[in-house]
């Protein structure tokens, strides 16, 4: 699977998760996939939720790693978080 196909598969899996996140007043946005890490932005009620780590690791990450080859983890990014902090 090439990078474009991997990103499309990631977005399909995220669409399956979205209704559960929407149910609790939140949402998520796919930002990027780089070096095995899926970068998402949690929005709405999810942005400040105390369960954000559990949602990311126990929910989103587990499902993505199970369904998409090459996914090693998930990271939440915010407006002030750079995807590539070394600016390479």
N, CA and C of each residue as an Amber inpcrd file, in Angstrom:
protein
   264
   0.8570000  -1.1790000   0.0000000   0.0000000   0.0000000   0.0000000
   0.8990000   1.2370000   0.0000000   0.6610000   2.1670000  -0.9280000
   1.4650000   3.3790000  -0.9720000   0.9260000   4.4010000   0.0390000
   1.6220000   5.5100000   0.1670000   1.2680000   6.5250000   1.1730000
  -0.1460000   7.0690000   0.9640000  -0.5150000   7.3140000  -0.2810000
  -1.8480000   7.8440000  -0.5690000  -2.9250000   6.8370000  -0.1360000
  -2.7210000   5.5720000  -0.4530000  -3.6910000   4.5380000  -0.0730000
  -3.7520000   4.3860000   1.4490000  -2.6080000   4.4890000   2.1100000
  -2.5780000   4.3950000   3.5660000  -3.3730000   5.5330000   4.1860000
  -3.1740000   6.7480000   3.6890000  -3.9140000   7.9000000   4.2180000
  -5.4130000   7.7430000   3.9760000  -5.7930000   7.2360000   2.8090000
  -7.2140000   7.0170000   2.5160000  -7.8120000   5.9930000   3.4730000
  -7.0690000   4.9270000   3.7470000  -7.5360000   3.8900000   4.6790000
  -7.6670000   4.4640000   6.0920000  -6.6990000   5.2840000   6.5060000
  -6.7650000   5.9420000   7.8190000  -8.0270000   6.7810000   7.9090000
  -8.3020000   7.5680000   6.8780000  -9.4890000   8.4300000   6.9010000
 -10.7740000   7.6050000   6.9410000 -10.7910000   6.4510000   6.2770000
 -11.9660000   5.5770000   6.3250000 -12.1880000   5.0530000   7.7420000
 -11.1260000   4.6570000   8.4080000 -11.2390000   4.1670000   9.7820000
 -11.6880000   5.2970000  10.7050000 -11.1410000   6.4870000  10.5300000
 -11.5520000   7.6230000  11.3560000 -13.0340000   7.9410000  11.1670000
 -13.5450000   7.7590000   9.9570000 -14.9710000   7.9810000   9.7110000
 -15.8290000   6.9720000  10.4760000 -15.3160000   5.7650000  10.6810000
 -16.0480000   4.7630000  11.4700000 -16.0890000   5.1630000  12.9490000
 -15.0360000   5.8290000  13.4140000 -14.9410000   6.2510000  14.8140000
 -15.7610000   7.5150000  15.0750000 -15.8520000   8.3760000  14.0860000
 -16.4620000   9.7020000  14.2430000 -17.8290000   9.7060000  14.9330000
 -18.7690000   8.8250000  14.5960000 -20.0830000   8.8850000  15.2520000
 -20.0110000   8.7130000  16.7730000 -19.0710000   7.9020000  17.2450000
 -18.9240000   7.6990000  18.6860000 -18.3870000   8.9520000  19.3590000
 -17.4720000   9.6250000  18.6890000 -16.9110000  10.8560000  19.2320000
 -17.9430000  11.9760000  19.1590000 -18.6830000  12.0390000  18.0520000
 -19.7450000  13.0500000  17.9040000 -20.8160000  12.8870000  18.9760000
 -21.1020000  11.6600000  19.3470000 -22.1360000  11.3710000  20.3550000
 -21.8240000  12.0600000  21.6840000 -20.5570000  12.2220000  21.9910000
 -20.1460000  12.8700000  23.2320000 -19.8310000  14.3520000  23.0480000
 -20.1900000  14.9100000  21.8960000 -19.9940000  16.3390000  21.6640000
 -18.6300000  16.7060000  21.1080000 -17.8960000  15.7160000  20.6460000
 -16.5710000  15.9910000  20.1070000 -16.4870000  15.6810000  18.6280000
 -15.3100000  15.8520000  18.1020000 -15.0490000  15.5170000  16.7090000
 -13.5450000  15.3470000  16.5520000 -13.1220000  14.8660000  15.4110000
 -11.7080000  14.7520000  15.1320000 -11.4530000  15.0710000  13.6800000
 -10.2370000  15.5150000  13.4300000  -9.8110000  15.8890000  12.0880000
  -8.4800000  15.2000000  11.8060000  -8.3770000  14.5430000  10.6570000
  -7.1130000  13.9440000  10.2360000  -6.1820000  15.0710000   9.8170000
  -4.9590000  15.0730000  10.3520000  -3.9890000  16.1150000  10.0200000
  -2.9100000  15.5710000   9.0870000  -2.3040000  14.4230000   9.4620000
  -1.2120000  13.8920000   8.6520000  -0.8630000  12.4780000   9.1110000
  -0.0830000  11.8010000   8.3000000   0.4860000  10.4990000   8.6440000
   1.9460000  10.5590000   8.2810000   2.8230000  10.3880000   9.2790000
   4.2490000  10.5240000   9.0360000   5.0110000   9.5770000   9.9580000
   5.9130000   8.7920000   9.3860000   6.7680000   7.8850000  10.1520000
   5.9720000   6.9560000  11.0680000   4.8220000   6.4880000  10.5930000
   4.0170000   5.5430000  11.3520000   3.0570000   6.1620000  12.3430000
   3.0970000   7.4750000  12.4880000   2.2370000   8.1630000  13.4500000
   1.1180000   8.8910000  12.7110000  -0.1050000   8.6600000  13.1800000
  -1.2650000   9.3680000  12.6480000  -1.4770000  10.5980000  13.5250000
  -1.4690000  11.7520000  12.9180000  -1.7020000  13.0030000  13.6320000
  -3.1490000  13.4110000  13.4250000  -3.8560000  13.5990000  14.5390000
  -5.2440000  14.0300000  14.4960000  -5.3980000  15.2470000  15.3890000
  -6.4580000  15.9760000  15.1440000  -6.8000000  17.1090000  15.9910000
  -8.1680000  16.8140000  16.5810000  -8.2220000  16.6960000  17.8940000
  -9.4970000  16.4650000  18.5620000 -10.1700000  17.8100000  18.7800000
 -11.4540000  17.8600000  18.4770000 -12.2060000  19.1050000  18.4790000
 -13.4130000  19.0120000  19.4100000 -14.0460000  20.1480000  19.6340000
 -15.2700000  20.1800000  20.4370000 -15.0070000  19.7480000  21.8650000
 -15.9080000  18.9640000  22.4130000 -15.7930000  18.5120000  23.7980000
 -14.5420000  17.6750000  24.0180000 -14.0290000  17.0420000  22.9780000
 -12.8270000  16.2020000  23.1150000 -11.5830000  17.0330000  23.4110000
 -11.5540000  18.2610000  22.9340000 -10.3500000  19.0860000  23.0490000
  -9.9290000  19.2950000  24.4970000 -10.8650000  19.4220000  25.4160000
 -10.5070000  19.6670000  26.8040000 -10.8920000  18.5400000  27.7390000
 -11.2110000  17.4000000  27.1840000 -11.7040000  16.2750000  27.9800000
 -10.5730000  15.6070000  28.7640000 -10.8740000  15.1990000  29.9780000
  -9.8810000  14.5070000  30.8020000  -9.6110000  13.0830000  30.3000000
 -10.4540000  12.5760000  29.4230000 -10.2980000  11.2190000  28.8880000
  -9.5780000  11.2100000  27.5400000  -8.9450000  12.3070000  27.1800000
  -8.3390000  12.4260000  25.8550000  -7.2740000  11.3520000  25.6100000
  -6.4470000  11.0640000  26.6040000  -5.4060000  10.0470000  26.4210000
  -6.0120000   8.6690000  26.2130000  -7.0430000   8.3660000  26.9550000
  -7.7250000   7.0760000  26.8100000  -8.3840000   6.9690000  25.4450000
  -9.0180000   8.0340000  25.0140000  -9.6630000   8.0450000  23.7010000
  -8.6260000   7.8180000  22.6010000  -7.5020000   8.5010000  22.7110000
  -6.4610000   8.3760000  21.6910000  -5.8400000   6.9890000  21.6730000
  -5.4120000   6.5030000  22.8260000  -4.6610000   5.2550000  22.8700000
  -5.5490000   4.0130000  22.8670000  -6.5610000   3.9930000  23.7180000
  -7.4000000   2.7990000  23.8430000  -8.4330000   2.6950000  22.7270000
  -8.7780000   3.8050000  22.1300000  -9.7850000   3.7860000  21.0790000
  -9.1950000   3.9610000  19.6960000  -8.8120000   5.1680000  19.4000000
  -8.3720000   5.5250000  18.0520000  -7.1040000   4.7640000  17.6460000
  -6.0790000   4.7900000  18.4870000  -4.8070000   4.1420000  18.1320000
  -4.9670000   2.6410000  17.9530000  -5.6470000   2.0020000  18.8890000
  -5.8120000   0.5460000  18.7920000  -6.5190000   0.1450000  17.5010000
  -7.5840000   0.8530000  17.1620000  -8.3330000   0.5190000  15.9530000
  -7.4930000   0.7750000  14.6990000  -6.8090000   1.9050000  14.6540000
  -5.9810000   2.2080000  13.4810000  -4.8530000   1.2010000  13.3280000
  -4.1860000   0.8400000  14.4230000  -3.0790000  -0.1160000  14.3300000
  -3.5760000  -1.5000000  13.9120000  -4.7980000  -1.8120000  14.2910000
  -5.3840000  -3.1040000  13.9290000  -5.7920000  -3.1470000  12.4610000
  -6.2900000  -2.0270000  11.9380000  -6.8730000  -2.0290000  10.5930000
  -5.9870000  -1.4650000   9.4900000  -4.9310000  -0.7260000   9.8430000
  -4.1010000  -0.0810000   8.8170000  -2.6350000  -0.4720000   9.0270000
  -2.0880000  -1.1930000   8.0570000  -0.6730000  -1.5730000   8.1210000
   0.2010000  -0.3290000   8.1560000   1.1970000  -0.3540000   9.0200000
   2.1530000   0.7430000   9.0870000   1.8650000   1.7640000  10.1570000
   0.6710000   1.7280000  10.7460000   0.3480000   2.6750000  11.8090000
   0.9490000   2.1550000  13.1080000   1.7460000   3.0090000  13.7500000
   2.4140000   2.6550000  14.9950000   1.8300000   3.3700000  16.1990000
   1.1050000   4.4590000  15.9570000   0.5300000   5.2270000  17.0540000
  -0.2540000   6.4140000  16.5470000  -0.8320000   7.1410000  17.5110000
  -1.6390000   8.3210000  17.1960000  -1.2150000   9.4490000  18.1170000
  -1.1610000  10.6570000  17.5720000  -0.8280000  11.8210000  18.3730000
  -1.8270000  12.9290000  18.0960000  -2.2920000  13.5500000  19.1630000
  -3.1780000  14.6980000  19.0460000  -2.3290000  15.9440000  18.8470000
  -2.7160000  16.7720000  17.9100000  -2.0390000  18.0530000  17.7110000
  -3.0370000  19.1660000  17.9680000  -2.5280000  20.2540000  18.4840000
  -3.3680000  21.4290000  18.6850000  -2.7850000  22.5490000  17.8520000
  -3.4170000  23.6990000  17.8860000  -2.9410000  24.8200000  17.0780000
  -1.5040000  25.2050000  17.4180000  -1.0900000  24.9750000  18.6680000
   0.2550000  25.3650000  19.0800000   1.2380000  24.1970000  19.0990000
   0.8280000  23.0390000  18.5740000   1.7010000  21.8690000  18.5300000
   2.1620000  21.6510000  17.0950000   3.4400000  21.6120000  16.8970000
   3.9850000  21.3700000  15.5580000   4.0870000  19.8700000  15.3210000
   3.7780000  19.4470000  14.1110000   3.9180000  18.0360000  13.7520000
   5.3980000  17.6820000  13.6950000   6.2190000  18.5870000  13.2440000
   7.6450000  18.3320000  13.1220000   8.3910000  19.3930000  13.9370000
   8.5500000  19.1610000  15.2410000   9.1340000  20.2050000  16.0920000
  10.5720000  20.5730000  15.7490000  11.2940000  19.7240000  15.0240000
  12.6610000  20.0550000  14.6420000  12.7170000  20.8740000  13.3610000
  11.5480000  21.1040000  12.7480000  11.4390000  21.8860000  11.5090000
  12.3110000  21.3620000  10.3980000  12.3780000  20.0490000  10.2790000
  13.1540000  19.4420000   9.1970000  12.3940000  19.5120000   7.9030000
